[in-house]
């Protein structure tokens, strides 16, 4: 059942983690050059791992428990990525040549929101199946 709402949320995570980081700038360095995810191997690999994990999780709709656990792992991965961005933004210089933070630094937050909404929908489906099993 790929038309469930949690599949839509996870597809939005695939787009947010797999496409947007390579299109939106993460920050601007002191030289005024935009830094994208493909410029740093750590950030690009973490974004791609999150996108691949969300894509695989979409097709695990028959095993909701495994889907829930993989979404939790993806949530932890995005929290690490967010931590890297917070650390990076704290060590950026703040002199007269101000380094600007880009919109790409907020992408893990958006992914986290969609993953939480997907887990909430998976939990709702699991509770519905359990309630129907009790009636039998």
BAGUSE-458424 format. One line per 8 residues: number of its first residue (from 1); for each residue x, y, z of N, C-alpha, C. Coordinates in steps of 0.1 Angstrom, whole numbers, plus 5000, padded with zeros to 4 digits. Example, Ala and Ser with C-alpha at 12.3 -4.5 7.8 and 13.67 -1.06 7.14 Angstrom:
REM residues 2
1 = 5132 4943 5078 5123 4955 5078 5132 4967 5078  5128 4978 5071 5137 4989 5071 5129 5000 5079;
***
This chain:
REM residues 136
1 = 5008 4988 5000 5000 5000 5000 5009 5012 5000  5013 5016 4988 5022 5028 4987 5015 5041 4988  5001 5041 4988 4994 5053 4988 4991 5058 5003  4997 5052 5013 4994 5056 5026 5002 5069 5029  4997 5076 5039 5003 5090 5042 5017 5089 5047  5021 5078 5054 5035 5077 5058 5044 5075 5046  5039 5069 5036 5048 5068 5023 5050 5081 5017  5040 5090 5018 5041 5103 5012 5051 5111 5021;
9 = 5051 5110 5034 5060 5117 5043 5074 5112 5040  5076 5099 5038 5089 5093 5036 5094 5097 5022  5086 5099 5012 5090 5103 4999 5095 5118 5000  5088 5126 5009 5092 5140 5011 5106 5140 5018  5109 5130 5026 5122 5129 5032 5132 5126 5022  5129 5117 5012 5138 5113 5001 5141 5126 4993  5131 5134 4990 5134 5146 4983 5142 5156 4991  5138 5158 5004 5145 5167 5013 5160 5163 5015;
17 = 5163 5150 5016 5176 5146 5019 5184 5142 5007  5177 5138 4996 5184 5133 4985 5186 5143 4973  5178 5153 4973 5178 5163 4961 5182 5177 4966  5175 5182 4976 5176 5196 4980 5190 5199 4985  5198 5191 4993 5211 5195 4997 5221 5198 4986  5219 5191 4975 5228 5193 4963 5223 5205 4955  5212 5211 4958 5206 5222 4950 5207 5235 4958  5204 5234 4971 5204 5246 4980 5218 5247 4987;
25 = 5222 5259 4989 5235 5261 4996 5234 5258 5011  5244 5252 5016 5245 5250 5031 5249 5262 5038  5260 5268 5033 5265 5281 5039 5274 5288 5029  5278 5300 5032 5287 5307 5024 5300 5309 5032  5311 5306 5027 5324 5307 5034 5329 5321 5034  5340 5323 5040 5346 5337 5042 5350 5343 5028  5352 5335 5018 5356 5340 5005 5343 5344 4997  5332 5341 5002 5319 5345 4995 5314 5334 4986;
33 = 5321 5322 4987 5317 5311 4978 5306 5302 4985  5296 5298 4978 5286 5290 4983 5291 5275 4985  5288 5269 4996 5292 5256 4999 5279 5247 4998  5280 5237 4990 5269 5227 4988 5273 5214 4995  5263 5205 4995 5266 5192 5002 5276 5184 4994  5277 5185 4981 5287 5177 4973 5301 5182 4975  5303 5194 4981 5316 5199 4984 5323 5192 4996  5315 5186 5004 5320 5179 5016 5315 5165 5016;
41 = 5324 5155 5017 5321 5141 5016 5312 5137 5028  5315 5142 5040 5307 5138 5052 5293 5142 5051  5290 5154 5047 5276 5159 5046 5269 5152 5034  5276 5150 5023 5269 5144 5012 5266 5129 5015  5275 5122 5022 5272 5108 5025 5261 5107 5035  5261 5116 5045 5250 5115 5055 5236 5118 5049  5236 5128 5040 5223 5132 5033 5219 5120 5024  5228 5114 5017 5225 5103 5008 5221 5091 5016;
49 = 5227 5088 5028 5223 5077 5036 5209 5079 5041  5206 5091 5045 5192 5094 5050 5182 5092 5039  5185 5096 5027 5176 5095 5015 5174 5080 5012  5185 5073 5011 5184 5058 5008 5176 5051 5018  5178 5054 5031 5171 5047 5042 5156 5050 5041  5153 5063 5038 5139 5066 5037 5132 5059 5025  5140 5058 5014 5135 5052 5002 5132 5037 5004  5142 5030 5011 5140 5016 5014 5128 5014 5023;
57 = 5126 5023 5033 5116 5022 5042 5102 5023 5036  5101 5031 5025 5088 5032 5018 5083 5018 5014  5092 5010 5009 5088 4997 5004 5086 4986 5015  5088 4989 5027 5086 4980 5038 5072 4981 5045  5062 4985 5036 5049 4987 5042 5042 4975 5047  5047 4963 5044 5041 4951 5049 5046 4948 5063  5057 4953 5067 5063 4951 5080 5064 4964 5087  5053 4968 5094 5053 4981 5100 5063 4983 5111;
65 = 5066 4973 5119 5075 4974 5130 5089 4977 5125  5093 4970 5114 5106 4973 5108 5107 4987 5102  5096 4991 5096 5095 5004 5091 5096 5015 5101  5090 5013 5113 5090 5022 5124 5105 5023 5129  5111 5011 5131 5125 5011 5136 5135 5018 5126  5133 5015 5113 5142 5022 5104 5140 5037 5103  5128 5041 5105 5125 5056 5106 5131 5062 5118  5131 5054 5129 5138 5059 5141 5153 5061 5139;
73 = 5159 5051 5132 5173 5051 5129 5176 5063 5120  5167 5066 5110 5169 5077 5101 5167 5090 5109  5159 5090 5119 5157 5102 5127 5170 5105 5135  5176 5094 5140 5189 5096 5148 5200 5101 5138  5200 5096 5126 5210 5100 5116 5208 5115 5113  5196 5119 5112 5193 5133 5109 5196 5142 5121  5195 5137 5133 5199 5144 5145 5214 5146 5145  5222 5136 5141 5236 5137 5140 5240 5148 5130;
81 = 5233 5147 5118 5236 5157 5108 5233 5171 5113  5222 5173 5120 5218 5186 5126 5229 5190 5136  5234 5181 5144 5245 5184 5153 5257 5189 5146  5261 5182 5135 5272 5187 5127 5270 5201 5122  5258 5204 5117 5255 5217 5112 5256 5228 5124  5251 5224 5135 5251 5234 5146 5266 5236 5150  5274 5225 5151 5288 5227 5154 5295 5236 5143  5292 5233 5131 5298 5241 5120 5294 5255 5120;
89 = 5281 5258 5124 5277 5272 5124 5283 5279 5136  5286 5272 5147 5292 5278 5158 5307 5281 5156  5314 5274 5148 5328 5277 5145 5330 5286 5133  5319 5289 5126 5321 5299 5115 5325 5313 5121  5333 5320 5114 5338 5332 5119 5327 5343 5119  5328 5353 5128 5318 5363 5129 5325 5377 5127  5335 5378 5119 5342 5391 5118 5334 5400 5108  5341 5409 5103 5335 5418 5093 5331 5411 5080;
97 = 5339 5401 5077 5335 5392 5065 5326 5381 5071  5314 5384 5072 5305 5375 5079 5302 5363 5070  5303 5351 5076 5299 5339 5069 5284 5337 5071  5277 5335 5060 5263 5334 5061 5259 5319 5061  5249 5316 5069 5243 5303 5070 5233 5302 5059  5233 5291 5052 5223 5289 5041 5211 5282 5046  5201 5281 5037 5188 5274 5040 5190 5259 5041  5201 5254 5035 5204 5240 5035 5207 5235 5049;
105 = 5211 5243 5058 5213 5238 5071 5200 5235 5079  5189 5239 5074 5176 5235 5080 5170 5223 5074  5176 5217 5064 5170 5205 5058 5169 5193 5067  5179 5191 5077 5177 5180 5086 5165 5182 5095  5162 5195 5099 5150 5198 5107 5137 5194 5099  5137 5197 5087 5125 5194 5079 5124 5179 5077  5135 5172 5075 5134 5157 5075 5130 5151 5088  5134 5157 5099 5130 5151 5112 5115 5153 5114;
113 = 5110 5164 5110 5095 5167 5111 5087 5156 5103  5092 5154 5090 5085 5144 5082 5086 5130 5087  5098 5127 5093 5100 5113 5099 5091 5111 5111  5090 5122 5119 5081 5121 5131 5066 5119 5127  5062 5126 5117 5048 5125 5112 5046 5111 5106  5056 5105 5099 5055 5092 5093 5054 5082 5104  5063 5083 5115 5062 5074 5126 5049 5074 5133  5043 5086 5134 5030 5088 5140 5019 5080 5132;
121 = 5020 5081 5119 5010 5075 5110 5012 5060 5110  5025 5055 5111 5027 5041 5112 5022 5035 5125  5024 5043 5136 5018 5038 5149 5003 5038 5149  4997 5047 5142 4982 5048 5141 4978 5035 5133  4984 5032 5122 4981 5020 5115 4982 5007 5123  4993 5006 5130 4996 4995 5139 4985 4993 5150  4981 5004 5156 4971 5004 5166 4957 5000 5159  4955 5004 5147 4942 5000 5140 4942 4985 5137;
129 = 4953 4980 5133 4954 4965 5130 4952 4958 5143  4958 4962 5154 4957 4955 5167 4943 4956 5172  4936 4967 5170 4922 4968 5175 4913 4959 5167  4915 4957 5154 4907 4948 5145 4910 4934 5149  4922 4930 5153 4926 4917 5157 4919 4913 5170  4917 4923 5179 4910 4920 5191 4895 4917 5189  4889 4922 5179 4875 4920 5176 4872 4906 5171  4883 4899 5165 4881 4886 5160 4879 4875 5170;
***
